[in-house]
Amino acid sequence: MKKSRLRLVGVACILIASKYEEIYPPEIRDLIHLTERAYLKHDVLEMENDILQTLNFDITIPTAHTFLCRFLKAAHADRFSHYLIRTCLIN
């Protein structure tokens, strides 16, 4: 891979990770701004597709822990609830 495309790979990876982790991922135009407008929206989306195709869309396996962390955050749970859930997951 050419060094000039390294930023494009980085931005596409940020996009994939943020879509997976964040409720509101950054907009593609904001990511393009990070590259100092070296790429177009089409380039970022194409690279995102290439990365996901290479990984066979196998990013991670959802677990109970991941679901519960998101649920507790959405429910605005207190520390005691967090403690109870984590204790139950460990045992």
Secondary structure, 3 states (H helix, E strand, C coil): CCHHHHHHHHHHHHHHHHHHHCCCCCCHHHHHHHCCCCCCHHHHHHHHHHHHHHCCCCCCCCCHHHHHHHHHHHCCCCHHHHHHHHHHHHC
